[in-house]
């Protein structure tokens, strides 16, 4: 596919996304990354895809374009309709479902995947996608439970998350900021943060294996131009003081460690001419239905 054709496809997809109406370049960068992921997963037209943690539909829209009108993308998310910024997940879904990609798209929110009432017949889907959504989970045990439950619904798992193996120092602030967030998230009973549990690629492989999945292919996909590294860094530097104040039961030594890490984060940002997001770890795994 030549560059002109890639840009035409990008234009088609982002025209169906609410965020692009106000922030077209932001959405273009985010959507191009999802195109790279879907290209790696090699999901063919006509596929029936379940997407776990669909959020505002960044990956959903790309999947819907890829499967076409003969396919289906069913996105579910535990978040309420008013979650998300700069556009809520509810408004994003409404815009996407009313677009030309809406015919092959379903999106449902407030869905607890692990609840007994959330179920599908075995083999309903050809692919199950979990893309940049695992760090929202509460624990490693929850990830294993999810990967175990979804294995009945589809035989191919398509997974993506940030790759904690950084390639250069421009990615260091992104890594350090998520490590800091993951520390104080360990002490929260509930959270709406982007980073609640940090998984490395090896953690993901281990969880997949524990749930009966066999990794078929994996790749680190460059995502240095995405805005997420900047966002996470700014979040920590802006909010860490409030986070520590609200968690008054944290040991003083741990609070001091986190403050020291924030100073290191601030120094690293000052020493760089720009920040980059980490790469994405992408994986395809198979599950033999019993």
Number of C-alpha atoms within 10 A of each C-alpha: 5 6 8 9 10 12 13 10 16 19 14 15 26 23 19 21 26 24 23 16 12 11 11 16 13 13 22 20 15 19 24 22 22 21 22 16 25 20 13 17 22 12 18 15 16 17 20 24 28 27 24 24 26 27 29 27 24 23 25 29 28 25 33 29 23 22 20 18 17 11 19 25 31 20 24 20 21 15 19 15 18 12 16 16 10 11 15 17 24 21 18 22 29 15 18 28 20 13 17 16 24 21 17 21 26 18 23 18 20 11 16 13 18 13 8 7 9 10 13 12 9 14 15 14 21 18 25 26 27 18 25 20 19 25 21 17 19 19 16 18 11 14 21 18 17 18 21 19 15 26 22 19 21 24 20 25 26 25 24 26 23 26 23 22 16 15 13 9 15 21 21 22 27 26 22 21 23 22 18 20 24 19 17 18 20 13 11 13 7 10 12 10 13 17 23 23 21 23 22 15 21 11 12 20 18 15 22 24 17 14 19 18 22 17 17 11 13 18 15 18 18 16 23 18 16 22 15 17 25 19 13 21 25 15 16 19 14 11 11 17 14 9 15 18 11 11 14 10 10 13 9 11 9 13 19 12 12 20 16 12 16 21 13 14 22 16 12 16 19 10 11 11 7 10 22 20 26 29 22 24 24 24 23 22 22 19 20 12 12 5
